[in-house]
Amino acid sequence: MKNHLLFTALFLLPTSAAIAADDPGTLPTAEQVMSRMAAQDVERQSSIEGYAGMRRYVLENQNFQKRAEMVVRVKGDPDGTKHFEVVSEDGWKAANSHVLRKMLESESETSRPELRATTRLNFTNYQFLIVGTEMVSGRKAYVLETKPKRKDKYLFEGRIWVDTEDYALVRAEGSPAKNPSFWTKSTHFVQVYQKSGPLWFPLSTQSITEARLFGTTDVHIQYFDYAPQGQPSSEITLMSSKEPYKP
């Protein structure tokens, strides 16, 4: 079970509004959008000395009627490497040990600079096609289709939404380019980001995995109290740590 659920750190949320049928002549190219996004990401990252925040993971399996929950503290180094500390865990012990903790280990490993380059949203790893614009949480975003250039469980096929003003990633949705296990039939995810001050931090992640033996498993991640290192989290709080999980 632990192998086919490792990729369920990803997400599924309701679809957003219909994509606007923009005049192709008024849209930038995919190359222009992605190049601008990469440059802005470098600028934003260089403006802070890392960050810290909290996460709440909730895993639910419909077939077994079981639930696992974990609260985690995360610290991001200036180079992007992530460190996790489990603050509390409750519920289904097997899922906490073999799924949620494994997800943390995998994310920490792939966040290292030498590995992060292999999963970055760029033209080395993906092909992009701009398809229009769409309003996301009251802000206009470019919508681009993503097609991975290789079969890799850490890459995905789907769509991304890039803010037209800040050129920041505001949403990503799709399925892994390669199933992590024979036992996984499918995984679909959505990840949403939110602007706080001049920075963008994750807001929620949700995934639904259909497995051959274990049925449907839903993993939802809430992010809260994210802030740059040295700045009080109360100044950049995305979600109250006391807010209950809402499927």
Secondary structure, DSSP 4 states (H G I P E B T S, - for coil): -TTTTTTTTS------SPPB---GGGSPPHHHHHHHHHHHHHHHHHTSS-EEEEEEEEEEETTTTEEEEEEEEEEE-TTS-EEEEEEEEEE-HHHIIIIIHHHHHHHHHHTSHHHHTTTSSSTTTEEEEEEEEEEETTEEEEEEEEEESS--TT-EEEEEEEETTT--EEEEEEEESS-SSTTEEEEEEEEEEEEETTEEEEEEEEEEEEETTTEEEEEEEEEEEEEETTS-GGGS-SS-TTPPP--
